[in-house]
């Protein structure tokens, strides 16, 4: 499994290792060991540009996601029972 994390801001550096580890765990729990996930940590200015270009909303947002599944594959994935996260204090 491949989890690529690109950090474009110093504020995100302390979170890269934990984010990569959590993403790998989540993919494994979902049975998606042969999948690939790419994550980018960036600043408000860059995410505003992405949001404007891809969603036509000229403002920053917390998260942008881009699916790479067709509708049928996405529906099958959503029907699976979500795993419990490995970190403490997470909602059940």
Buried (B, 14 or more C-beta within 10 A) or exposed (E): EEBEBEBEEEEBEEEBEEBBEBBBBBBEBBEBEEBEBEBBBBEEEBBBEBBEEEEEEEEBEEEEEEEEEEEEEEEEBEEEEEEEBEEEEEEE
